[in-house]
Amino acid sequence: MDARQRLAIWAGTLVVVLAAAAFAWHSPRNGLEQAGAGSLFVPLPDRVNRILQPAPPVAADAPLLIVIENTPEARPQSGLADACLVYALPTEARITRFLAEFCDKAPAVVGPVRSVRRYMLDIASDAGAILVHAGYSAEALALITARKLPVLNEFWTPGAFWRDSTRQMPHNLYTGLDRLRAALAKKPIAVHRGALPYTLAPVSAEVPPDATPAMSVSLDYGPLYAVRYHYDAVGRRYPREQDGKPHLDADGRQIAPASVLVVFVHWWYVQVNGTQESKIDTVGNGRLVVLTGGTLSEGTWTRPGGGPLKLQDARGRPIVLPPGPVWIEFFPTDQPFAVQPETPR
């Protein structure tokens, strides 16, 4: 066999090997997407797809959702009166905890900051926000690690947090918007843009036809955490009460959103390695109550697996609210919820 024959055999073998490798590369056993019948699209491995796709934006001004504690030892909190959006969520023993976002204000002191739960990560992901927290449940840590979620954790970003020596641990950890932005400037975090589950419009926005008078509502989360909103027609706000007292910020201002959304959810807890963990079912659908302008209207919330959360009125239209701060209360379906149509005389 001469050199030309050996070269031809070698070349033929190489073609066969390359063809087999190409077939294996595109094989569905590798978990790759396959093109539909008649499609000219040639699928690429996920790794290559990620390289070819544009990277998510690195947003120095990305929304920040800060986990704020609400035990009696944590009150009064700092910064809540300046938040443009607050989510209230029950945790273990139905102790509520807040996720606060700040739009046109950047308070220098926010807190006390506490740990995160799985459903808080879901809410932050829907909004395209970076979650700010101190610690985590086992489930939340596993999700942060597996999905590389955008978070600012006090354990990993100590310079953005400090302890107030006048308060007891662990109810004394604080942060500030300037410190958080400085931390992001040093170490940017890529985020996928999200959206809020409602829109804001002028005060003259149409009142839903099914709206009924509702001057005050009560949400009984449980002892020490029962909430009442009573509408102030002059200021067009809903001053918040908690545990029978005005809910005040550390500077003495009463927290008073312009609108309150009550999302009724199933709440329960499980034991994980001997530790109790709170759960909220944020996938599926349920009842929504919208409080704005002294009226109450019904709606629904939906969130398919993978999100995002959608809020709609009784006619299936998006929720439109007047300008001003919004509080979204995730409220257990098995707890008392009461409405008082008029102010008692």
N, C-alpha and C positions, 0 to 999 in steps of 0.2 A: 504494500500500500504506500503510494507516494505522498508527498507533503500536501498536494492539492486535495487528495481524497480525504486525508485526515482532517484538514481544515473544513471541508464540507460537512463531514460527520459532526465535528465539534459545533459548527454553526447551527446545524439542525437540532442538535440536543439543546442548545441555548434557547432556541425559539420555543421548543416544547416546554422548557422550564419556565420561561417568562409567561407563556400562555397560561400555564397552571397557576402561577402566582397571581396573575391578573384575575383569574376566575375565583380564586380563594379570597382575593381582596374585595370583590363585589358580592361574595356569597352572603345570603341572608343569615347564615349561621353566625356571622360576625356582628349581627344586630344592626346592620346598615339599612337605610331606607332603599327600597327598590323603585325604579321608575315604573309608571303605569304602562298598560298595554299601548303600544304605538308611540310611546314617548321617546324623544331623542335625548332626553336628559340622562347623563351618565353619573350615577351616584358617587359621592366621595366619602371617604372615611370621616367620622365625626371630628376627629382631630384636625383634618385639613379644612373641613367646613368652618370650624371655629376660627381658623387662621384667615380664611377668605372673607368671612363676615366682618362688617365694621364693628369695632369694639364698642361696648356700651359707654356712654358719655361719662367722663370724670367730672363731677359737678362739685365745684368748691361751694356752690350755693344750694346744694341739694337739700330737700326738706329733712329736718331732723325731728324725730319723735323721741322724746325723753321719758323714760319710765320713772314715775314719781310715786313715792310711798304715800299711804293714807291711813296708817294706824294712828291712834290718839297720840302716841309718842312722836309722830312725825309732824303733827299740826302745831302751828299753822305752817303750811307749805310756802315756799318762795317761788314766785314767777307765774303761778297759775292764773292770776288776774290779768296777765298780759298775753296769755295764749290765744291764738286765733282759732284753734281747734283742740279739743280734749276728748279722748276716749276714756270712759270709765268702765272698768272691767272687774268682775269678781274673781278672786283667787282663792286660795285655801281658806276654809271656814267662812267663805263669802266676804272676806276682807277685800274691799275694793282697792284698786290700784289704777293710776292714770297714765295715759300716753299723751304728752303735750307737744304741740307744734307752735312755733312762733313765726309770724309772717312779717308784719311791719315793725315789730318791737324786738329788741334783743337784750333781755334782762341779764345783768351781770351775775345774778345769783338765781339758780334754779335747783329745786330739790325739796326734800332728800331723795336721792337717786337710789333705786333698788333693782332687784334682779328681774329677768325676763322669763316669760312663758312662751310656749309654742304659738299660741293664737296671737300673741303680740307680734311675733315675727310675720305671721300671715298678714296682719293689718298693715305693717310697715311695707311689706312686699307689694301689696295692692297699691299703696300710695307712692311707691318708688322712693321711699324714705330710708335714711340711715337711722338705725335704732341705737339709742344711747342708753346704756344700762350698767349695772354693777353686779356681775354674777348671773346665774342662769339655773334653770331646772335641768335635769339630765337630758330630757327630751329636747329642750331648746339648744343645749350645747351640741348635741349630736346633729341637729339640723343646721346650725351655724357652720359647723365643721364640714359636713358633707356637701353643702351647697355653697360654701364660701360666701355667706350672706354679708351684706354691708352693715357692720355694727361698729360702734365705739364703746368698748368695754373697759371699765375702770381698771380691771386686772391687766389689760394690755396697753392702756393709754393713760398711765397715772398722772401725767402732767396736766391733763384737762380737768382733774377733779381735786377736791381737797376736803378735809375733815374740819367741822366746826367744833372746837374744843368745849363750847358751852352746852353742847348737846351730847346725849349718850349714844354710843355705838349700839347697833348699826344704823341708827336713825339720824346720822349727822354727816352724810356724804353729799356734797354739792358740786355743781358745775356751773358754767356760765357760757352764754353763746359766743362770747369773744374767744374764750379758751378752746371751745369745740372747733370753731372755724380755724383757729391757729393750728390745731392738731391736724385738721384736714389739709391745710396748706403745706404742712411738712410731709404728710403721708396721705396723698389723695386716695379716695375710694371710688371705684367705678360703680355706678348705679344705673338701673334701668328705669326710665321715666315711667311714672304711674299717673293716676288721676284720683281726684276726690270723688266720693260717691254722691255728690250733690253739686249744684251751681248756685252762685249768688247773683241776685238781680236787684234793681231799685226797689225801694219800699212799696212802690205802686204795683208790684207784681201781683198777678191774679190770685185771689184767695180760692182754694179748691171749693167746688160747689158742695162737697159733703162736710165741710168744716163746721164744727160746733163750738160754742163758747167753752172755754176751759181756763179759768183764772188761776187754778193751782192744780198740781198733780203730786202724788206721793209715790215713791218707789222704795219699798221696804226691803232693802237688801238683808237686813238683820240688825241685831243690837249694835249700837255705836256707828252704824253705816247707813241708817235710813235717811233718805233724801226727800226734800220737798222743794218744788219750784213754785213761786207765786208771781204771777205776771204784774209788772209795773207798767201801767199804760202810759205814764208820763215819759219815762225813760225808754219805753219799748224794749225792756229787758226782762229776764227771768232771774232775779236774785236767788242764789242757791243756798239752801239750808241743809245742814248735816247734823245728825244726832240731836235734833231739836234746837240747834243754834245756827246763826248765820255762818256760812262757810267763808272765812276770811283768809286773805293772803297775809303774809308776814308783815306787810306794811299797813295792815288794817283795812284795806279795800275789800268789799264783799264781791265774791265771784258772781258775775251776772251775764250769762250769754244772751245773745239776741234770739237764738233758736235752740231747741232741744229735740234731739231725735232719740227715740227709745226703740232699740233693736231687741226683740224678745228672742232669747236663745236657750237652748238646753245646756245646763251646767251640771257637772259632776266632778268627782275626783277619784283617783286610783292610787294604789300603793306601788311605788317603784323603788325596789331595793330597800324596803322598809321606810321610805319617805313618802309622804302624801303629796301628790301633784294634782293641781286643779286643771280641769279641761272645760272648754267651751266648744260646742259644735258650730263652727262658722261655715260649714259646707252644707248646702241645701237651700231652704227657704223658710220664711216665717213672717210673723206679724211685725209691722213697723208703725209707730205712732209719731206724728210730726206736730210739734208745738211751736207755734210762731204767731205773733200778733194777737195773743190772747185767745187763740183758737186751737182746736185739736182736729187733725185729719188722719185717716187711716191709710196705710199703704202696705207694701211688702218688701222684704229684702230677699235677695237671691245671691248665692255665691257657689258656682260650680267648682268641682275639684280643680285646684290650681288658680282660682280667683278670676277676676277681681270681684269685690263686693259691689253689688248694684242695689240702689234704693229707688223705688218707684211709688207713685201715688196710686190711688184706687183705680185710676183709669189706665195704668201702665205707663205713665209719663215720668220722666226724670224729676227728681225733687229739686225745686227752686226755692231758695231762701233769701230773705232780705240781708243786706250787708251787716256784718257784725260777727262776733265770736259764736262758735257752734260747739255744743257739747253733745256727744253721742254716747248714750248710756246703754251698754250691753246688759240687759236685765234678765235674770232667770225667769223662765215661764211659770215656775211653781211658787213664786213669791207674790205678795199682795201688791197690786197696782191700783190706785184710786184717783179719780178725777173729780174736781169740784168746779161746776160750771160757772158759779158766780161768787163774788166776794161776800162773805157773811156780814149782815148788818148788825 
